[in-house]
Amino acid sequence: MSSACSIPIYYDLPDSEPPIGAPALAGDQDAEIAVVGGGLAGLAVALSLVERGVRPVVLEAAQVGDGASGRNGGFLQLGWAADDERVEAALGADAAVLFDAAKDAVALVKARVARHAIRTAVTPGIVEASLFADADELRRRADLLSRRHGVAFAHLDRARLGEWYRTSVYRGGVLDPCSVHLDPLALTRGYARAVLAGGGRLFEHSPVHALVPEPGGIRLVTANGRLRARQVVLATSVYGRDPDGRAARALLPVMTYALVTAPLGRRLEEAIRAPYAVFDDRFAMGYWRPLPDGRLLWGGKIGLSDAPRGLEAAMLADLHWVFPQLRDVAAERVWSGRMGFTRHRMPLAMPMDPGLWLATGFCGHGLGTTTAVGELLATALLEGDRRIDLLARFGRPWAGGVLGPLGAQLLYGWLELRDHVRLRRLASTAN
Ligand SMILES: Cc1cc2nc3c(=O)[nH]c(=O)nc-3n(C[C@H](O)[C@H](O)[C@H](O)COP(=O)(O)OP(=O)(O)OC[C@H]3O[C@@H](n4cnc5c(N)ncnc54)[C@H](O)[C@@H]3O)c2cc1C
């Protein structure tokens, strides 16, 4: 029996990375650099600093990985949450700098998993499976992506995809051989352990209530302790409270959902004959991946509530639509997660005031881009690297306040309806 938003989520496995168990901040302490938020964003910044000889302090409101970082789909992909075209339109030739940073981040995550012996399988290959595009469009897309990212994306025609996946819904696809899928909670906890091993400090159960500017630094205030730092990086996303308030104005909290089945054994192998993770091209994409223990992880849908009515049934209906041969398969665990969405879909990674930086707003694409921003921010702080200014060029547009969720709900509803109508139309032309 499953229940929406049940905790622990699937990833909290006995043979995976155990919880960190760090103490709460107490008394008065000092740090050169403090990072607020123990998700991948905060920990990626901290790890990039540690790797350059700096020993930051990370303050986490709950436990490491409790936010989106520990509950996501595990797709570690090239690129940013914004469409590549949008990044190119905004930055012109400079877009290549950010595409390279995202590509380097995928390689860096893989290297760190190996270097720090982080307990997760890292499975290569992510397929974009199309419900809408024809073979010519997909071939052109594979060529374009290959040129843009310097990786050989492969066009998959319907027959090839059909050999791998026993479903009739996809018209073809594109394989990205460079991207990987992995256990995101293990990665997040692994990053935290690497930060500690490198001399960083970490405090859990330490929500930062206030930031008090002082000469030469900022004082961070928690219930039982105070930390004085020369530089502060805010990586709080939309779990907990943004102690500064300005990032929160630019972030729309968007929920998305995932489930896992029980181990399916041979039935999984019969339906799914390739190890890749797969996502489709609907607006609120459906995505799934076979897990190392023979379960199927299924994700998708977006909304504004943690546990919308009928969620589990709707997600299972999607799974059964793609794989009718699994129509009796149930969910063993269903959960939700909250993402911080920006209007332009690029992260907010920029200086705010002297000594105060943001590293947040990774939308639904933070598994690799948090590491990219960690590198950009650490090199900006320590080496005067200005690549991070490219992200600041997207600005910090207001997310709409209380009207933001309502506008988003209407837009999402409309785009989902549009996908539904397109699918109906394609099905009727095929018959
Ligand atoms: C179900 C789901 C599926 C997803 N799938 C993918 C995917 O497959 N691939 C991908 O790339 N991305 C995916 N994402 C998005 C990805 O998870 C996020 O972009 C990423 O984890 C964001 O990391 P973060 O550190 O900014 O936020 P979070 O992980 O949410 O971390 C923020 C942390 O800040 C802490 N915090 C908040 N306020 C305070 C405070 N005042 N003091 C101290 N600490 C504070 C919180 O407790 C939290 O731990 C998915 C997200 C969800 C929810």
The ligand as an SDF file (V2000), in Angstrom:
LIG
                    3D

 53 58  0  0  0  0  0  0  0  0999 V2000
   10.2800   14.7640   -7.8950 C   0  0  0  0  0  0  0  0  0  0  0  0
   11.4100   15.5720   -8.5100 C   0  0  0  0  0  0  0  0  0  0  0  0
   12.0720   15.0720   -9.6220 C   0  0  0  0  0  0  0  0  0  0  0  0
   13.1440   15.7770  -10.1740 C   0  0  0  0  0  0  0  0  0  0  0  0
   13.8690   15.1800  -11.1460 N   0  0  0  0  0  0  0  0  0  0  0  0
   15.0300   15.7540  -11.5520 C   0  0  0  0  0  0  0  0  0  0  0  0
   15.8960   15.0460  -12.4130 C   0  0  0  0  0  0  0  0  0  0  0  0
   15.6620   13.8820  -12.7590 O   0  0  0  0  0  0  0  0  0  0  0  0
   17.0150   15.6780  -12.8320 N   0  0  0  0  0  0  0  0  0  0  0  0
   17.3380   16.9260  -12.4210 C   0  0  0  0  0  0  0  0  0  0  0  0
   18.3630   17.4640  -12.8600 O   0  0  0  0  0  0  0  0  0  0  0  0
   16.5450   17.6070  -11.5450 N   0  0  0  0  0  0  0  0  0  0  0  0
   15.4210   17.0390  -11.0970 C   0  0  0  0  0  0  0  0  0  0  0  0
   14.6440   17.6790  -10.1830 N   0  0  0  0  0  0  0  0  0  0  0  0
   15.0610   19.0240   -9.7240 C   0  0  0  0  0  0  0  0  0  0  0  0
   16.2270   18.9520   -8.7130 C   0  0  0  0  0  0  0  0  0  0  0  0
   15.9100   18.0330   -7.6970 O   0  0  0  0  0  0  0  0  0  0  0  0
   16.4600   20.3550   -8.1340 C   0  0  0  0  0  0  0  0  0  0  0  0
   16.7200   21.2580   -9.1830 O   0  0  0  0  0  0  0  0  0  0  0  0
   17.6500   20.4010   -7.1680 C   0  0  0  0  0  0  0  0  0  0  0  0
   17.6200   19.3310   -6.2650 O   0  0  0  0  0  0  0  0  0  0  0  0
   17.6490   21.7250   -6.4220 C   0  0  0  0  0  0  0  0  0  0  0  0
   18.6250   21.6850   -5.4060 O   0  0  0  0  0  0  0  0  0  0  0  0
   18.6330   22.7890   -4.2820 P   0  0  0  0  0  0  0  0  0  0  0  0
   19.7840   22.4890   -3.3970 O   0  0  0  0  0  0  0  0  0  0  0  0
   18.5500   24.1390   -4.9190 O   0  0  0  0  0  0  0  0  0  0  0  0
   17.2570   22.6230   -3.5060 O   0  0  0  0  0  0  0  0  0  0  0  0
   16.8320   21.6120   -2.3380 P   0  0  0  0  0  0  0  0  0  0  0  0
   17.3520   20.2550   -2.5710 O   0  0  0  0  0  0  0  0  0  0  0  0
   15.3620   21.7640   -2.1690 O   0  0  0  0  0  0  0  0  0  0  0  0
   17.6290   22.1260   -1.0640 O   0  0  0  0  0  0  0  0  0  0  0  0
   17.3380   23.3390   -0.3970 C   0  0  0  0  0  0  0  0  0  0  0  0
   17.7610   23.0980    1.0590 C   0  0  0  0  0  0  0  0  0  0  0  0
   17.7690   24.3310    1.7500 O   0  0  0  0  0  0  0  0  0  0  0  0
   17.3330   24.0810    3.0630 C   0  0  0  0  0  0  0  0  0  0  0  0
   16.8640   25.3530    3.6270 N   0  0  0  0  0  0  0  0  0  0  0  0
   15.7860   26.0950    3.2350 C   0  0  0  0  0  0  0  0  0  0  0  0
   15.6680   27.2180    3.9980 N   0  0  0  0  0  0  0  0  0  0  0  0
   16.7010   27.1750    4.8890 C   0  0  0  0  0  0  0  0  0  0  0  0
   17.1420   28.0440    5.9290 C   0  0  0  0  0  0  0  0  0  0  0  0
   16.4800   29.1870    6.2140 N   0  0  0  0  0  0  0  0  0  0  0  0
   18.2230   27.6980    6.6540 N   0  0  0  0  0  0  0  0  0  0  0  0
   18.9370   26.5570    6.3690 C   0  0  0  0  0  0  0  0  0  0  0  0
   18.5660   25.7030    5.3760 N   0  0  0  0  0  0  0  0  0  0  0  0
   17.4760   26.0050    4.6430 C   0  0  0  0  0  0  0  0  0  0  0  0
   16.2080   23.0630    2.8960 C   0  0  0  0  0  0  0  0  0  0  0  0
   15.9340   22.3750    4.0880 O   0  0  0  0  0  0  0  0  0  0  0  0
   16.7730   22.1880    1.7830 C   0  0  0  0  0  0  0  0  0  0  0  0
   17.4570   21.0600    2.2900 O   0  0  0  0  0  0  0  0  0  0  0  0
   13.5170   17.0500   -9.6490 C   0  0  0  0  0  0  0  0  0  0  0  0
   12.8330   17.5720   -8.5630 C   0  0  0  0  0  0  0  0  0  0  0  0
   11.7930   16.8460   -7.9870 C   0  0  0  0  0  0  0  0  0  0  0  0
   11.0930   17.4270   -6.7980 C   0  0  0  0  0  0  0  0  0  0  0  0
  1  2  1  0
  2  3  1  0
  2 52  2  0
  3  4  2  0
  4  5  1  0
  4 50  1  0
  5  6  2  0
  6  7  1  0
  6 13  1  0
  7  8  2  0
  7  9  1  0
  9 10  1  0
 10 11  2  0
 10 12  1  0
 12 13  2  0
 13 14  1  0
 14 15  1  0
 14 50  1  0
 15 16  1  0
 16 17  1  0
 16 18  1  0
 18 19  1  0
 18 20  1  0
 20 21  1  0
 20 22  1  0
 22 23  1  0
 23 24  1  0
 24 25  2  0
 24 26  1  0
 24 27  1  0
 27 28  1  0
 28 29  2  0
 28 30  1  0
 28 31  1  0
 31 32  1  0
 32 33  1  0
 33 34  1  0
 33 48  1  0
 34 35  1  0
 35 36  1  0
 35 46  1  0
 36 37  1  0
 36 45  1  0
 37 38  2  0
 38 39  1  0
 39 40  1  0
 39 45  2  0
 40 41  1  0
 40 42  2  0
 42 43  1  0
 43 44  2  0
 44 45  1  0
 46 47  1  0
 46 48  1  0
 48 49  1  0
 50 51  2  0
 51 52  1  0
 52 53  1  0
M  END
$$$$
